[in-house]
Amino acid sequence: MGSTNMQMQMQMLEIFEVGPCKDSYEMGFLIGRRFSQKIRSRVQNDLILQNQLRPFAQKAHSESLLKPLFHNNQRKFPRYWDELLGTAAGSGVPLLDILLMNLRKEILAFIPKEDIKGFNVDTPDDCSDILVVGESMAIAAHNEDANVALVGHTYLIKGILSDGVFFVGYTYAGELPSCAFGFNSHGLAFTLNSVPPAEDEIVAGGIGRNFVSRDILEATGIDDARISSSEVSVGHCYNLMEASTRRILNVETASKRRVSVHEVGKKPFFHANMYLHLHINQVQDENSIHRQKRASVLAKTSKEDFLSLLGDFDDKKYPIYMTGPLLHTLCTAVIDLDEQTLSIIAGNPKGRDVIHIFSISPKELNSNHDNSHSNAT
């Protein structure tokens, strides 16, 4: 898919405001109904779902993994589980497909290699982040990279809760907001990076990362982001930003409640898809190693430098800014804690084509407050 086509897909990044709802099922139902076409299209185009997840789910031995996985996530996060039930009903997509997409990382890790039969099309959700908290700037800039099946299958959800708190999450069609990035009216923002632990570090039936990140959208601040309390299956990296305190934390997690926290300071901190400070066995991801190496030699003294770094494609095999064939940079998010804004950039971030900009300053709770505007050009 060419960059012009991708640009058009990005210009159509819709935001849907939903809530307050009588319950989580209704919120999911309204989202599912609103984006039913996008969700159905994603299901039809998602080769990982078709060639790996569905065939595995149909095998008799899959029940020993799926049953406890579904049960544990429903028990831990019943409201978000109900949200998915609603999304399935609203979109008309089978519930199993919705669950498989939301828990794909927790399932793919356990599919026997011989069952994949040449359909090894899964790629890490390769994202890149560059973070700094210095005297002159406090910024997190994030490339949202994903499998080609996600191009044109994302949207923004502004969810308003019954107490007036709202969140905005960049959302993959059919999934919980947000496995990518988002913020809420408490002034807490976050971006996510996938990190692949080695096989001996993963635990079956744990909590899904989509559920943990959905929970962060409702946290009141950095200290309330309940990341370590969940028994996750695999691993994830969370970049947490707090507007009121001008702090950025990089949090790496793994199974068995292992967590490592790095407070970002004046030295710019680049994070790809590998553990940098949590010491566990991990998959040697060539893509991440190359991006990490390339970022280390690029300038990182201004916001312009950060956008230039995230737009870099000098390494032809493993560029920081990705345009295929399997992985695409869907968009770039820039969180500026001094301006107290979150901006979404379409196309190469060097071009600074901002299509949405949001205020992330902590809000007086008012569900009628519309805090976004678009300036698509």
QUIRA-V175081 format. One record per backbone hydrogen bond with DSSP energy under -0.5 kcal/mol. NH is the residue of the N-H (numbers start at 1). CO is the residue of the C=O. If there is no record, write none. Layout:
nh = {NH:NH}
co = {CO:CO}
This chain:
nh = {6:7:8:9:10:11:12:12:13:14:16:17:18:18:20:27:28:29:30:31:32:33:34:35:36:39:40:41:42:43:44:45:46:47:50:51:52:53:54:56:57:58:59:62:63:64:65:66:67:69:70:71:72:73:74:75:76:77:78:81:82:83:84:85:86:87:88:89:90:91:92:93:97:98:99:100:101:102:103:104:107:107:108:109:110:111:112:115:116:116:117:119:121:126:127:128:129:130:131:132:133:134:139:140:141:142:143:144:144:145:146:148:150:151:153:155:156:157:158:158:159:159:160:160:161:161:164:167:168:169:170:171:173:175:180:182:183:184:185:187:189:190:191:192:193:194:195:196:197:198:201:202:203:206:207:211:212:213:214:215:216:217:218:219:224:225:225:226:227:230:232:233:236:237:238:239:240:240:241:242:243:243:246:247:249:250:251:251:252:252:253:254:255:258:258:260:262:263:264:264:268:269:270:271:279:280:283:285:286:289:290:291:292:293:294:295:296:297:297:298:298:306:307:308:309:310:311:312:316:320:321:322:323:324:328:329:330:330:331:332:333:334:335:336:336:337:337:340:341:342:343:344:345:345:346:351:352:353:354:355:356:357:358:359:360:361:363:369:370:371:373}
co = {2:3:4:5:6:7:8:9:10:12:156:15:16:158:160:23:24:25:26:27:28:29:30:31:33:35:36:37:38:39:40:41:42:45:46:47:48:48:49:52:53:54:56:59:60:61:62:62:63:65:66:67:68:69:70:71:72:73:75:77:78:79:80:81:82:83:84:85:86:87:88:88:94:94:95:96:97:98:99:101:103:104:104:105:107:108:110:112:112:113:113:116:119:124:125:143:271:141:269:139:265:137:132:335:130:333:128:142:331:143:328:326:147:148:150:171:14:169:16:156:157:167:18:158:159:165:161:159:183:157:181:155:153:172:170:190:168:188:166:184:241:182:239:180:237:125:235:273:195:281:198:199:233:203:231:208:208:209:210:211:212:213:215:216:221:221:222:224:225:227:230:207:253:193:251:191:238:249:189:247:187:241:242:242:240:262:238:249:250:260:236:258:201:254:255:252:250:261:248:262:266:131:268:129:277:278:196:283:284:285:286:287:288:289:290:291:292:293:294:294:295:302:303:304:305:306:307:309:314:312:312:320:324:327:146:322:144:328:144:345:142:343:140:334:341:138:335:336:336:358:334:356:332:343:353:348:349:346:352:344:344:373:342:371:340:340:185:366:368:369:357}
